[in-house]
Amino acid sequence: MAQTTGGFSWANCVVSLSANGSAWTDVSGFTNSVKVSGGERAVSEFFTVDGDTPILTRGKRSALEITLAAVYTELGTDPYAMAITAYEGGSLLYIKWVPKVGGFTFTSGGGYCTKPLYPSGAADSSDALPVEVTIKVATVTKT
């Protein structure tokens, strides 16, 4: 089989946040990365006396955690401002990302920010202040 030539980088990804799942704010200019974890499906094994291999049964999928890494600013329309409002208010936050412009869109269901988002850093560093937004959601859909 020939090697694919259809790969692409994360460099032109579009990332957006929403408080209601319909009005989206483009936060691509603040965002460095999006990481998805969790979502494992529960699978159980049951062994019988007669068999050498288990009987497998499937269960439900666990929640997903989506972590967005962004630069901290105080502009009011940045990921930090949207996420801290949702975190402190216990309200829903939605995220969607498009890894390749014109390609698939991945959109979360409404979720909750699960970790404190307060900026932190060190005096001996010239790095831009990072902030990580972690949203726990039940689903992500691909369109």
N, C-alpha and C positions, 0 to 999 in steps of 0.2 A: 504494500500500500504506500502511495506517495505521501510525503509530509504535507500537511496543510499550509496554506499561505494566508489563511483567513483570520489569524490572531490579531488582537489589538491591545493597546495599553489602556490604563486607567486615566491617562492624561486628559482626555476630552469628555470625561464623565459629567453628567448633569445630575445634581443632587438638590432636592427640594423638601421643605418641611411644610406642614399644614396643621392648624389647630382644629379643622373640621373635616378634612378629607376631600374638600372640593376647591378651596382657594389656596393655591400653592405659592410659597416664597422660594425663589431660587437662591440657594446658599452655596452654590458651587465655588464662588470666589472666596469663601471662608474655609471650605472643607478640604481636608487632606486625604481622608480615607473613610470607607464604610466597611465594617466587618460584621458578618452574620454568624451567630453561633446558636447552639441549642437545636430544638426541633427534632430531637431523636424520637424514633418510634419505639414504643415498648414492645419487646418480643420476648416471649417466655418459652422455656423448654420443659418438656415433660418426658421422662424416660419410663418405658415399660420393661417388665422383666424379660419379655420375649425379644425386643428389638435391640439393635446395636446403635441406632441413631435416635435422636429425640423427635418427638412430635412438636412442631412449632406452632405457636398461636401469636397473632399480632394484636396489639392494643392501640391505644391512642398516641398521638404525637404530642410532645411537650412544647411549651412556648418557645419562641425565638427571642434572642436578644440581638438587637442591632445597635452597634456602637459607631457613632460618627465622631471622628477626630477633627477638630476645627481650631482656628486661631481665635483667641479671645479678643473681642473689641467691645466697645460701648456705643455702637451705632444705632441700636434699637431694632434693626431688622435682621440681625445676625442670628446664627444658630443658638448662641448663648442666650440672647434675650428671649427667644421663643421657648427654649427648653427650660429656662429657670422659671418662667411664668407657669408652664405646665407642671413642673416638679413641685413648686411651692403651692400651687393651687390644686394639685391632685387631678388635673384635667388631662384629657387625651391629647396625644401628639401623633402625627402620621409622618412617615418618611417615604419618599420615592426616589429611585435613582435609575438613570439610563446609562449603562456602561459605554454604549456606542451611539452617538447621535443618529437617529433614524432606526435604531435597533429596538430590542425588547425594553419594556419599562417594567420595573419591579416596584410594586406598591404595597406598603404594609397596611394592615388593618389598624385601627386606633389602638394605641398602647400607652403605657405609663413610664415616665422617666424613673429609673430605679435607683440611681446613685446621685449623691450631692454633686452639684456642678460648679462649685465655687472655684475661682481661679487660684492657682498656686504656682510658685516658681522659686528660684534661688537668685540671690543678689550677684553671685559670681558668674551668671550665665547671660549671654547676649541673645539667647533663643527667644523667639516670639512666644508669648504665653499661650500654651495649649489648653484646650478644654475638651473633655470627652463627654458626649451625650449618649447614655445607654437607655434604649427604649425596649421594654418587654411587650411583645405583641403575640397574638395567637396565629396570625397568618401573614403570608406575603403572596401576592398574586403576580404572575407574569403575563403581560399583554403585549 
